Amino acid sequence: MRERPAYVGSMVKVTTAHTCVIQMAIRYMSFIVEICKFGTFWLVRDVCGSAVLAAALPGAS
C-alpha cells in the first residue's frame, strides 16, 4: 500500500482550518447582527424619546 502524498494531508488540514474559520465567522456574524438589532432598537428609542421630550417640553432643549 502506497502512503498518501504529503500535499493531500496539507490540503485536508487547510480545508479543516477553512471550515473552522467559516463556522466562527458565521457565529460572529450572528453575534454582530444581534448587536446591530439591539443598538438600532436603543438608538430609535433614544431618538424617539428625545423627540417626545422636545415636543412635550419646548423650552427644555
Order of alpha helices (4+ residues) and beta strands (2+ residues): alpha
